[in-house]
Amino acid sequence: MRGDLLDEPVDAIVNAANGHLAHGGGVAAIISRAAGPALQRESDLLVEKHGAFPTGAAVVTTAGKLPFKGVIHAVGPRQGEGDEEAKLYLALVTAFARAREHHWESVSFPAVSSGIFAVPWTCAPVPTSKRCGPRP
């Protein structure tokens, strides 16, 4: 499905994040600009408190000026680091877990890791799909 993630009528959106939650490029930058500076400040505080988040992690912030209940930052892999499909699957499943913890019923995902992280979107492991083969 194609569309504008920021226009989705959902409880939360997922951000394609790096472990430092530095929202400087790709979909992360678009979400950060739309949310306003509060989103980056909150992200910086999380990293200051917990350190960089590992690939496969997902953390929640408020949505700033966006109309969502929150933003889930899924830390996806970079192409070439190895075991990208399993790491991406973990990031997506962990993002779903964060949504459940907050009792959010609807979440919209971008193609995590497929932009500046260069993981091919054609084989992204979708937890509700079998099109990429067996799951780890």
C-alpha positions in Angstrom: 0.0 0.0 0.0 1.3 3.5 -0.8 0.2 6.7 0.7 1.2 9.4 3.2 2.0 7.8 6.6 1.1 11.1 8.3 -2.4 11.1 6.9 -3.3 7.6 8.1 -6.3 7.4 10.5 -4.5 5.3 13.1 -3.7 5.4 16.8 0.1 5.4 16.2 2.6 5.4 13.4 5.9 3.6 13.2 9.1 5.5 12.5 12.0 3.8 10.7 14.7 4.7 13.3 18.4 4.3 13.9 19.6 3.3 17.4 20.4 6.9 18.4 16.9 8.0 17.5 18.5 10.8 15.4 15.8 11.6 13.0 17.9 13.3 10.3 17.0 11.5 7.1 14.4 9.5 5.2 11.0 8.9 6.8 12.4 9.7 10.2 13.2 13.2 9.2 9.7 13.7 7.6 8.0 12.5 10.8 10.3 14.6 13.0 9.7 17.8 11.0 5.9 17.3 11.1 5.9 16.4 14.8 8.0 19.4 15.8 11.1 19.7 18.0 9.5 18.0 21.0 9.8 14.6 19.3 13.6 14.9 18.8 14.0 16.3 22.3 12.1 13.3 23.8 14.1 10.9 21.6 17.4 12.5 22.8 16.3 12.1 26.4 15.6 8.4 25.9 19.0 7.8 24.4 20.7 9.8 27.1 18.9 7.6 29.7 19.2 4.2 28.1 22.0 4.5 25.6 21.7 3.7 21.9 19.0 1.1 21.1 20.0 -2.1 19.4 18.7 -3.2 16.1 15.4 -4.9 16.6 14.3 -2.6 19.4 11.3 -0.4 19.3 10.6 2.5 21.7 7.7 4.9 22.1 7.5 8.7 22.2 4.7 11.1 22.1 3.7 12.4 18.7 4.3 16.1 19.2 2.1 18.1 16.8 1.0 15.0 15.0 -2.6 13.7 15.5 -1.5 10.3 16.8 -1.4 8.9 20.4 2.3 8.1 19.9 5.2 7.3 17.6 6.8 3.9 17.7 10.5 4.1 16.7 11.5 0.7 15.2 15.3 0.3 14.9 15.8 -1.7 11.7 19.0 -3.2 10.3 21.2 -1.7 7.6 21.9 -3.6 4.5 25.2 -5.5 4.8 25.3 -5.9 8.6 24.1 -9.5 8.3 20.9 -11.4 9.1 18.8 -8.4 7.9 15.5 -10.3 7.5 15.5 -11.7 11.1 16.6 -8.3 12.5 13.9 -6.5 10.6 11.3 -9.1 11.6 12.3 -8.5 15.3 12.0 -4.7 14.9 8.5 -5.1 13.4 7.3 -7.6 16.0 8.7 -5.4 18.8 6.8 -2.4 17.3 3.6 -4.4 17.4 4.4 -5.3 21.1 4.8 -1.6 22.0 1.4 -0.9 20.4 -0.2 -3.7 22.4 1.4 -2.4 25.6 -0.2 1.0 25.0 -3.6 -0.5 23.9 -3.4 1.0 20.5 -5.6 -0.8 18.1 -4.4 0.7 14.8 -0.8 1.3 13.7 0.7 2.3 10.3 4.1 1.2 9.3 6.5 2.6 6.7 8.9 0.2 4.8 11.3 0.1 7.7 15.0 -0.1 6.6 14.2 0.0 2.9 15.2 3.7 2.4 18.5 5.0 3.5 19.3 1.7 5.2 19.0 0.0 1.8 17.4 -3.3 2.9 15.3 -4.4 -0.2 11.6 -3.9 0.6 10.6 -6.7 -1.7 11.6 -9.3 0.9 10.7 -7.4 4.0 9.4 -9.9 6.6 5.8 -9.0 7.3 4.6 -10.7 10.5 1.2 -11.2 9.0 2.4 -12.5 5.6 4.2 -15.6 4.4 5.5 -14.1 1.1 9.2 -14.1 2.4 9.4 -17.6 3.5 9.6 -19.1 7.0 10.0 -16.8 10.0 12.9 -17.0 12.5 
